[in-house]
Amino acid sequence: MTDRKPPTPAPGPLEDYAHSFDELFSRRGVRESFRRYLEGLLLPSERNKTLTGLANTEPVVGSVHPRAQQLQWYLSETSWEPDEVNDLRLKMLVEGEQTVPTESGVVVIDETGDRKWGNKTAHVGRQYLGSIGKVDNGVVSVSSLWADEGVYYPTEVEPYTPAHWYEDGKGDGEFRTKPEIALELVVHVREKQIPFRAVVADSLYGEDRGFRRGLAEREIGYVLALRPSHAWRHREEDVGCVEDVARGHRWSEKEPGSWVKVERSFLDGHTETWWSLEGQGGPYGPTKGRRLVIVTTDPQSMPELTSWYLVTNLPADDPADGPERAESSELAAADLAEVVRLYGLRMWVEQSYKQVKQTLGWAQYQVRSSIAIRRHWQMVLCAFSFCWWASAPDVLGEARNQPLGVNQKVAPEAARGGKGGSATSDQLAKGAETGARVAGTLVHAATLLESVVGQAPTQTAQRVA
């Protein structure tokens, strides 16, 4: 048996990364397209990541060019399985020195939607789209993300299929809500034996009893958001909401009362003072199965954008607050500062993850079938994961290795990839061939990572006595 004919190599370290996936592709044409697709996705964001853009041909009329047709065939007509690619992608991240997951990290659940015209594209429907902030025609996906203070990466993504795609609508046995999809994604992370401290998510999931119950039944910790108007009885009974609980606790700088000061520090060197409160009422309390934790930058005004109303099943750490609760739970106890730290990691989704997906062309696919869309998404995840794989940023590695309770700072030049910082563009492109296309691909991979360092929280949210 003769050796398989190798595909045209990708530039520099991208070839080593792509070569790791060759075992999943039996045909040379598929291995070739895998490389070309990654190259195109990693080019700067001013280039469209449509099939014609990835193939470097003219929009619309260039769709018949052989290069564009090859990529169309790669997504729609080949037989490779995106789940197999995802498993290998995660394996490489889990085994990576800088990206190995730790028990202090979290699994972030989020959904995003992007506008798509017509009604022929799989999973499309009129629904709320986070990318534009309103209801419109588009495709929504639910994703899971592993994150700690120094690194984050997507673990899995699943499209949400609106009810009108099913014969019996929401009554169809195959229909799944977003929280039901999210629970499956969390279970998959556990099945892959990826460690994490808790699941964090916004109020769509925090308000869903089935999602919370599914996590609790599996002894999975969570820190989930609630709406300020969340109440545990019918509103017409004149029972207060969680925002009322917060406003019912008086606060001043000299007499904070039940409010606990928490100092949050960030990798760019700045610190912020937040305040946290252990709320009680109805089903919530430090001695009960669910705790209500309220966090804000200003307990007097409770600003909307910097106030969190959280529910968690992590037991209180103070024996005086609930010894029976702590002993009955299999989960490690968490004080208020730890709850703040965990939910603070959700910022990777809000500030960084969506931006990176857009930069890499998450929604710019020109295919209609479900399998082709899933393959495109998987290629985007591979392109983003390559950034971590290739750069091994020292500055982030050092941040992750600091002990808890240390306020970490990163010098501005390090955050920009300078001396002692993350891999620079020159380091990333070392050994690569020359040429604008090659340089654009590798330099942009470094830039994607450098752009998020400054907004990262450190490993500590310290309670201040």
C-alpha positions as CSV (number, residue, x, y, z in Angstrom):
1,M,0.0,0.0,0.0
2,T,1.4,3.4,-1.0
3,D,1.3,6.5,1.2
4,R,-1.6,8.9,0.6
5,K,-0.8,11.9,-1.5
6,P,-0.4,14.9,0.8
7,P,-2.5,18.0,0.3
8,T,-1.0,21.4,-0.4
9,P,0.2,22.4,3.1
10,A,-1.2,25.3,5.1
11,P,1.2,28.0,6.2
12,G,3.5,27.5,9.2
13,P,2.0,26.1,12.4
14,L,-1.5,26.0,10.7
15,E,-0.2,23.0,8.8
16,D,0.8,21.1,11.9
17,Y,-2.6,21.9,13.4
18,A,-4.5,20.8,10.3
19,H,-2.4,17.6,9.9
20,S,-3.7,16.5,13.3
21,F,-7.2,16.1,11.7
22,D,-6.1,14.2,8.6
23,E,-7.0,10.9,10.2
24,L,-10.6,11.9,10.1
25,F,-10.6,12.5,6.3
26,S,-10.2,9.6,3.9
27,R,-10.1,11.7,0.7
28,R,-7.3,14.1,-0.3
29,G,-9.8,16.6,-1.5
30,V,-11.4,16.8,1.9
31,R,-8.0,17.3,3.6
32,E,-7.2,20.0,1.1
33,S,-10.5,21.8,1.7
34,F,-10.0,21.6,5.4
35,R,-6.8,23.6,5.1
36,R,-8.1,26.2,2.6
37,Y,-11.2,26.8,4.8
38,L,-9.1,27.4,7.9
39,E,-6.9,29.8,6.0
40,G,-9.8,31.8,4.8
41,L,-11.5,32.0,8.2
42,L,-8.3,33.3,9.8
43,L,-7.8,36.1,7.4
44,P,-8.7,39.6,8.8
45,S,-12.3,40.4,9.4
46,E,-12.6,43.0,6.7
47,R,-12.8,40.0,4.3
48,N,-16.2,38.4,4.1
49,K,-16.1,34.7,5.2
50,T,-18.6,33.6,2.5
51,L,-17.6,30.8,0.2
52,T,-16.5,33.2,-2.5
53,G,-14.6,35.2,0.1
54,L,-12.9,32.1,1.5
55,A,-12.0,31.0,-2.0
56,N,-10.7,34.6,-2.9
57,T,-13.1,35.0,-5.8
58,E,-15.6,37.7,-6.7
59,P,-18.9,37.9,-4.8
60,V,-21.9,36.2,-6.5
61,V,-20.3,35.7,-10.0
62,G,-17.3,33.9,-8.4
63,S,-19.6,31.2,-6.9
64,V,-19.0,29.1,-10.0
65,H,-15.2,29.3,-9.7
66,P,-13.7,25.9,-9.1
67,R,-12.2,27.0,-5.7
68,A,-15.6,28.2,-4.5
69,Q,-17.3,25.0,-5.8
70,Q,-14.8,22.9,-4.0
71,L,-15.6,24.5,-0.7
72,Q,-19.3,24.2,-1.4
73,W,-18.8,20.5,-2.0
74,Y,-16.7,20.2,1.2
75,L,-19.6,21.5,3.3
76,S,-22.6,20.0,1.5
77,E,-21.6,16.8,-0.3
78,T,-18.7,15.1,1.6
79,S,-19.2,12.6,4.4
80,W,-17.1,13.9,7.3
81,E,-18.7,14.1,10.7
82,P,-18.5,17.5,12.5
83,D,-18.9,15.7,15.9
84,E,-15.8,13.7,15.2
85,V,-13.9,16.8,14.4
86,N,-15.2,18.5,17.5
87,D,-14.1,15.6,19.7
88,L,-10.6,15.8,18.3
89,R,-10.5,19.6,18.6
90,L,-11.5,19.4,22.3
91,K,-9.0,16.6,22.9
92,M,-6.2,18.8,21.6
93,L,-7.3,21.7,23.9
94,V,-7.7,19.5,27.0
95,E,-4.2,18.1,26.5
96,G,-2.7,21.5,25.7
97,E,-0.3,22.9,28.4
98,Q,-2.0,26.3,28.3
99,T,-5.6,25.2,27.7
100,V,-6.0,22.2,30.0
101,P,-9.2,22.7,31.9
102,T,-9.2,22.9,35.7
103,E,-11.8,22.5,38.4
104,S,-11.9,26.2,39.0
105,G,-13.4,26.9,35.6
106,V,-17.0,27.1,34.5
107,V,-19.2,26.0,31.7
108,V,-20.9,29.0,30.2
109,I,-24.2,28.4,28.4
110,D,-25.4,31.0,25.8
111,E,-27.4,31.3,22.7
112,T,-27.0,33.6,19.7
113,G,-29.1,34.3,16.6
114,D,-28.2,35.8,13.2
115,R,-30.5,37.1,10.5
116,K,-31.1,34.8,7.5
117,W,-33.5,35.5,4.7
118,G,-36.1,33.2,3.2
119,N,-37.5,30.0,4.7
120,K,-35.5,27.3,3.0
121,T,-32.4,27.3,5.2
122,A,-32.5,24.7,8.0
123,H,-33.5,25.9,11.4
124,V,-34.6,29.3,10.2
125,G,-37.6,31.0,11.6
126,R,-38.9,34.3,13.0
127,Q,-37.5,34.5,16.5
128,Y,-35.5,36.7,18.8
129,L,-32.0,37.2,17.4
130,G,-29.3,38.3,19.9
131,S,-27.0,39.7,17.3
132,I,-29.5,42.4,16.3
133,G,-31.5,42.6,19.6
134,K,-35.0,42.1,18.1
135,V,-37.3,39.5,16.6
136,D,-36.5,38.8,12.9
137,N,-36.0,35.9,10.5
138,G,-32.9,34.0,11.4
139,V,-31.1,31.0,12.8
140,V,-30.4,30.5,16.5
141,S,-27.8,28.3,18.1
142,V,-27.1,27.2,21.7
143,S,-23.5,26.8,22.7
144,S,-21.4,25.7,25.7
145,L,-18.1,27.3,26.5
146,W,-15.4,26.3,29.0
147,A,-13.7,29.3,30.7
148,D,-11.5,30.3,33.6
149,E,-9.6,33.5,34.2
150,G,-7.0,32.9,31.6
151,V,-8.5,31.0,28.7
152,Y,-11.8,30.2,27.2
153,Y,-13.0,28.1,24.3
154,P,-16.2,26.7,22.9
155,T,-17.0,23.0,23.7
156,E,-20.1,22.4,21.6
157,V,-22.8,24.1,19.6
158,E,-26.3,22.9,18.6
159,P,-28.9,24.7,16.5
160,Y,-32.3,25.5,17.9
161,T,-35.1,24.3,15.6
162,P,-38.3,26.4,15.8
163,A,-41.6,24.5,16.4
164,H,-42.9,25.1,12.9
165,W,-40.3,22.7,11.5
166,Y,-42.0,19.8,13.3
167,E,-45.3,18.2,12.2
168,D,-46.8,18.5,15.7
169,G,-45.1,21.8,16.6
170,K,-44.0,22.0,20.2
171,G,-45.9,18.8,20.9
172,D,-43.6,16.8,18.7
173,G,-41.4,14.4,20.5
174,E,-38.2,15.7,18.8
175,F,-38.8,19.3,19.6
176,R,-36.4,20.7,22.1
177,T,-36.4,24.1,23.9
178,K,-33.2,26.1,24.3
179,P,-32.9,25.1,28.0
180,E,-33.4,21.4,27.1
181,I,-30.6,21.7,24.5
182,A,-28.4,23.5,27.0
183,L,-28.8,20.7,29.6
184,E,-27.7,18.2,26.9
185,L,-24.6,20.3,26.2
186,V,-23.7,20.4,29.9
187,V,-24.2,16.6,30.2
188,H,-21.9,16.2,27.1
189,V,-19.1,18.2,28.8
190,R,-19.4,16.0,31.9
191,E,-19.3,12.9,29.7
192,K,-16.1,14.1,28.2
193,Q,-14.7,14.3,31.7
194,I,-13.9,18.0,31.4
195,P,-13.7,19.4,34.9
196,F,-15.6,22.6,35.9
197,R,-16.8,24.3,39.1
198,A,-20.3,25.3,38.0
199,V,-22.6,26.1,35.1
200,V,-23.2,29.9,34.5
201,A,-25.9,31.3,32.3
202,D,-28.3,34.3,31.8
203,S,-31.9,34.6,33.0
204,L,-33.3,32.6,30.1
205,Y,-31.8,29.5,31.8
206,G,-31.9,30.7,35.4
207,E,-35.7,31.2,35.1
208,D,-36.2,27.7,33.7
209,R,-37.1,25.3,36.4
210,G,-36.5,22.2,34.2
211,F,-32.9,23.4,33.5
212,R,-32.2,24.1,37.2
213,R,-33.8,20.8,38.2
214,G,-31.8,18.8,35.6
215,L,-28.5,20.2,36.9
216,A,-29.5,19.7,40.5
217,E,-30.5,16.0,39.9
218,R,-27.1,15.4,38.4
219,E,-25.3,17.1,41.3
220,I,-24.0,19.8,38.9
221,G,-23.3,23.2,40.5
222,Y,-24.8,26.3,38.9
223,V,-24.8,30.1,39.2
224,L,-27.6,31.4,37.1
225,A,-29.1,34.9,36.6
226,L,-32.6,35.8,37.5
227,R,-34.6,38.8,36.2
228,P,-35.0,41.7,38.6
229,S,-38.7,41.1,38.6
230,H,-38.3,37.4,39.5
231,A,-40.8,36.4,42.3
232,W,-41.4,33.1,43.9
233,R,-45.2,33.5,44.1
234,H,-47.7,35.2,41.8
235,R,-47.1,38.9,41.5
236,E,-50.8,39.7,42.2
237,E,-50.3,38.4,45.7
238,D,-48.3,41.5,46.4
239,V,-45.2,39.5,47.1
240,G,-41.9,41.3,46.4
241,C,-39.4,40.4,43.7
242,V,-35.6,39.9,44.0
243,E,-35.0,43.5,43.3
244,D,-37.2,44.4,46.2
245,V,-35.1,42.1,48.4
246,A,-32.0,44.1,47.4
247,R,-33.6,47.5,48.0
248,G,-34.9,46.3,51.4
249,H,-31.4,46.1,52.8
250,R,-30.1,49.6,53.6
251,W,-26.5,50.5,52.8
252,S,-24.0,53.3,53.2
253,E,-20.3,53.4,53.1
254,K,-20.0,53.7,56.8
255,E,-22.8,51.3,57.6
256,P,-23.0,48.6,54.8
257,G,-25.3,46.4,56.9
258,S,-25.7,43.0,55.3
259,W,-23.8,44.0,52.2
260,V,-20.3,42.5,51.8
261,K,-17.6,44.3,49.8
262,V,-15.9,42.4,47.1
263,E,-12.9,43.6,45.2
264,R,-12.6,42.4,41.6
265,S,-9.3,42.7,39.8
266,F,-8.6,42.4,36.1
267,L,-5.7,41.4,34.0
268,D,-5.2,45.0,32.6
269,G,-4.4,46.0,36.2
270,H,-7.6,47.9,37.2
271,T,-9.8,46.9,40.2
272,E,-13.5,47.4,40.8
273,T,-15.4,47.5,44.1
274,W,-18.7,45.5,44.0
275,W,-21.1,44.6,46.8
276,S,-22.8,41.3,47.4
277,L,-25.8,40.2,49.5
278,E,-27.0,36.9,50.7
279,G,-30.8,37.2,50.1
280,Q,-33.5,35.3,51.9
281,G,-37.1,34.7,51.2
282,G,-39.4,32.0,49.9
283,P,-37.3,29.1,48.6
284,Y,-34.1,31.0,48.9
285,G,-31.6,31.2,51.7
286,P,-28.2,30.0,52.9
287,T,-29.7,27.0,54.7
288,K,-31.8,25.9,51.7
289,G,-31.2,24.1,48.5
290,R,-31.1,27.3,46.5
291,R,-29.4,30.6,47.5
292,L,-30.2,34.1,46.3
293,V,-27.1,36.2,45.8
294,I,-27.4,39.8,44.7
295,V,-24.3,41.6,43.4
296,T,-24.0,45.2,42.3
297,T,-21.6,48.1,42.0
298,D,-24.0,50.5,43.9
299,P,-26.5,49.1,46.5
300,Q,-28.2,52.5,46.7
301,S,-29.2,52.9,43.0
302,M,-28.9,49.2,41.8
303,P,-27.8,50.2,38.3
304,E,-29.4,47.9,35.7
305,L,-26.2,47.1,33.8
306,T,-24.0,46.3,36.8
307,S,-26.4,44.5,39.1
308,W,-26.7,40.7,39.1
309,Y,-29.5,38.7,40.7
310,L,-28.2,35.2,41.0
311,V,-29.5,31.8,42.0
312,T,-27.0,29.1,43.0
313,N,-27.1,25.6,44.4
314,L,-23.6,25.9,45.8
315,P,-23.9,25.6,49.6
316,A,-22.9,28.5,51.9
317,D,-19.4,28.2,53.3
318,D,-20.1,29.5,56.7
319,P,-21.2,26.6,59.1
320,A,-23.2,29.1,61.1
321,D,-25.3,29.9,58.0
322,G,-26.3,26.3,57.4
323,P,-24.3,23.3,58.5
324,E,-27.0,20.8,57.5
325,R,-27.2,22.3,54.0
326,A,-23.4,22.1,53.5
327,E,-23.2,18.5,54.8
328,S,-26.1,17.3,52.6
329,S,-24.6,18.6,49.4
330,E,-22.0,16.9,47.3
331,L,-20.9,20.3,45.9
332,A,-18.1,22.3,47.4
333,A,-19.2,25.3,49.4
334,A,-18.9,28.8,48.0
335,D,-18.7,32.1,49.8
336,L,-20.1,35.3,48.2
337,A,-16.8,36.2,46.6
338,E,-16.6,32.8,45.0
339,V,-20.1,33.2,43.6
340,V,-19.1,36.6,42.2
341,R,-16.0,35.1,40.6
342,L,-17.9,32.3,38.9
343,Y,-20.6,34.4,37.4
344,G,-18.0,37.0,36.4
345,L,-16.5,34.4,34.0
346,R,-19.6,34.7,31.9
347,M,-18.1,37.9,30.4
348,W,-16.2,35.7,28.0
349,V,-19.5,35.1,26.2
350,E,-20.8,38.6,26.4
351,Q,-17.7,40.5,25.5
352,S,-15.5,38.2,23.6
353,Y,-17.0,35.0,22.3
354,K,-19.6,36.6,20.1
355,Q,-17.1,39.0,18.8
356,V,-14.7,36.3,17.8
357,K,-17.5,34.3,16.2
358,Q,-18.4,37.3,14.1
359,T,-14.8,38.0,13.2
360,L,-14.4,34.4,12.0
361,G,-17.6,34.5,9.9
362,W,-19.9,32.5,12.1
363,A,-23.1,33.6,10.3
364,Q,-21.6,34.2,6.8
365,Y,-22.3,30.7,5.5
366,Q,-23.9,30.3,2.1
367,V,-25.4,26.8,2.6
368,R,-28.9,25.7,3.5
369,S,-28.7,22.1,4.8
370,S,-28.4,21.4,8.5
371,I,-25.2,19.3,8.1
372,A,-23.5,22.0,6.0
373,I,-24.3,24.6,8.6
374,R,-23.0,22.4,11.4
375,R,-19.8,21.8,9.4
376,H,-19.3,25.5,8.8
377,W,-19.7,26.2,12.5
378,Q,-17.3,23.4,13.3
379,M,-14.7,25.0,11.1
380,V,-15.1,28.3,12.9
381,L,-14.6,26.5,16.2
382,C,-11.4,24.9,14.8
383,A,-10.1,28.3,13.5
384,F,-10.6,29.8,16.9
385,S,-9.1,26.9,18.8
386,F,-6.1,27.1,16.5
387,C,-5.4,30.6,18.0
388,W,-4.9,29.0,21.4
389,W,-3.1,26.0,20.0
390,A,-0.5,28.0,18.1
391,S,0.1,30.9,20.5
392,A,0.5,29.3,23.9
393,P,0.4,32.8,25.5
394,D,2.8,33.0,28.4
395,V,1.0,35.9,30.0
396,L,-2.3,34.0,30.3
397,G,-0.5,30.9,31.4
398,E,1.1,32.8,34.3
399,A,-2.3,34.3,35.3
400,R,-3.9,30.8,35.5
401,N,-1.1,29.5,37.7
402,Q,-1.3,32.3,40.3
403,P,-2.8,31.1,43.7
404,L,-6.3,32.2,44.7
405,G,-6.5,35.4,46.5
406,V,-3.7,37.2,44.6
407,N,-4.5,40.4,42.8
408,Q,-2.9,39.8,39.4
409,K,-1.8,42.6,37.1
410,V,-0.4,42.5,33.6
411,A,1.7,45.2,32.3
412,P,0.3,47.0,29.3
413,E,3.1,45.9,27.0
414,A,2.5,42.3,28.0
415,A,-1.2,42.6,27.3
416,R,-0.3,43.8,23.8
417,G,2.0,40.8,23.3
418,G,5.2,42.5,24.2
419,K,8.2,41.2,26.1
420,G,7.1,38.5,28.6
421,G,3.6,38.6,27.2
422,S,1.6,36.5,24.8
423,A,3.0,35.2,21.5
424,T,3.6,38.0,19.1
425,S,2.8,38.0,15.4
426,D,6.4,37.3,14.6
427,Q,6.5,34.4,16.9
428,L,3.3,33.0,15.6
429,A,4.5,33.2,12.0
430,K,8.0,31.9,12.6
431,G,9.0,29.4,9.9
432,A,6.1,30.3,7.7
433,E,6.4,31.0,4.0
434,T,6.2,34.7,3.0
435,G,3.3,36.2,1.3
436,A,0.3,38.5,2.1
437,R,-2.2,35.6,2.4
438,V,0.1,33.6,4.8
439,A,1.0,36.7,6.9
440,G,-2.6,37.7,7.1
441,T,-3.8,34.4,8.4
442,L,-1.1,34.0,11.1
443,V,-1.0,37.6,12.3
444,H,-4.7,37.7,12.7
445,A,-4.7,34.6,14.8
446,A,-2.5,36.3,17.3
447,T,-4.5,39.5,17.2
448,L,-7.7,37.7,18.1
449,L,-6.2,36.6,21.4
450,E,-4.4,39.8,22.2
451,S,-7.6,41.8,21.9
452,V,-9.4,40.0,24.8
453,V,-6.6,39.9,27.4
454,G,-7.3,43.3,28.9
455,Q,-10.9,42.6,29.7
456,A,-10.2,39.3,31.5
457,P,-10.9,39.0,35.2
458,T,-8.2,37.5,37.4
459,Q,-8.6,34.4,39.5
460,T,-9.8,36.3,42.5
461,A,-12.8,38.2,43.7
462,Q,-11.8,39.1,47.2
463,R,-14.1,39.6,50.1
464,V,-13.1,42.7,52.0
465,A,-13.7,42.7,55.7
